[in-house]
Amino acid sequence: MAHHQHLRDSTRPRHVGAVILAAGHGERIGAGPKALLEVGGKPLLLHVLESMGSNSSVKSVVVTAPHSLVSVFRDLIDSAEQRVPVRVARGGPTRQHSARLGVEALPPEADWVAVTDVARPFTPRGTVDALLDELWIPLGSGRSGRPPCGIIPSLPLVDSLHLLDEDPFLGAPFDRSLLRAAQTPQIFDRSCATDAYAAAAREGLEFTDDAGMIRHFGGSVAAGRGDAANFKITYERDLALAEAFHAHLSTASAAGSSAHG
C-alpha cells in the first residue's frame, strides 16, 4: 500500500464522506434489518444519520441497504430533514463488500471516508470531527514516522483476559493493556481504503473491520478515543439495553432543560 505523504503537507480533509453500513438482515438479533429497528420510537438508521450529520467535516452520506429495501430506506431518509445529501446504495453479501460499494458510491470530491455501523445509535455527536482533531494535532506538530492512513475510536478493555488452554481449562493470563476494542466510525484517507478493498478482493480475504484490513495491507491506523456509550446492538439483549440507555439520556436531558429553564 502506498504511503500517503500528502497528509503531512495538507490541511484537514476538505470533504469526508460517511458510509453507514445497513445492508445486514439482523440474523443474530432475529427481528429483521437493524436499520429499521426502533429505539426510543425512532429507527436506528435515523439515529445514526443524525450523528453523522452533526459533524461539520461530513459533507455527504451513503447508506448501504438490502436489495429489497432500497426504496424503503429512501422513503425513511426522505421523511426526516438531512443536513447533507444522502444516497442509498445496494449493499453486498458481506460487511466488507458493502463497505467497498458504499465508498465507491460516494461523490468523487470525498477525499476521506468514515465507515460506521447502523447498529451504533448512540455515537456521540461530533465524533468524526473529534477524531480528525486527534489525528491532525500530532501530524501538524511534525511528528516523525509514517503518516497514518486513518484513525478509529477505541476503548481499553476492563475484564481480565486469559488464553484458552485445553477446553474447558484456562491457559495463561493475557495483558489487557496491549488490547483495544475497536468501534466505528472508522476514518481513512479514501485512497488508502480503496487500495485495501481492492487488495482484499484480489486475495479473497475478509476482515471484521476496515482498520484490520488496512493494517493487513501495510497501512497504519491511529487509536483514537472511544466512548462506552457508542456500543453496538448485536443481540436482543442489546436492544433492551439501548432502550434503557435512551430513556436515561432523555431523562437527563429533560432534567438539564428544567435546571436552565
Salt bridges, closest charged atoms under 4 A:
GLU50 OE2 - LYS42 NZ 2.78
ASP78 OD1 - ARG74 NH2 2.99
GLU104 OE2 - ARG100 NE 3.33
ASP111 OD2 - ARG14 NH2 3.68
ASP117 OD1 - ARG95 NH2 3.32
ASP117 OD2 - ARG120 NE 3.47
ASP133 OD1 - ARG12 NH1 2.46
GLU134 OE1 - ARG225 NH1 3.80
ASP189 OD2 - HIS4 ND1 3.77
ASP189 OD1 - HIS6 NE2 3.16
ASP210 OD2 - ARG95 NH1 3.18
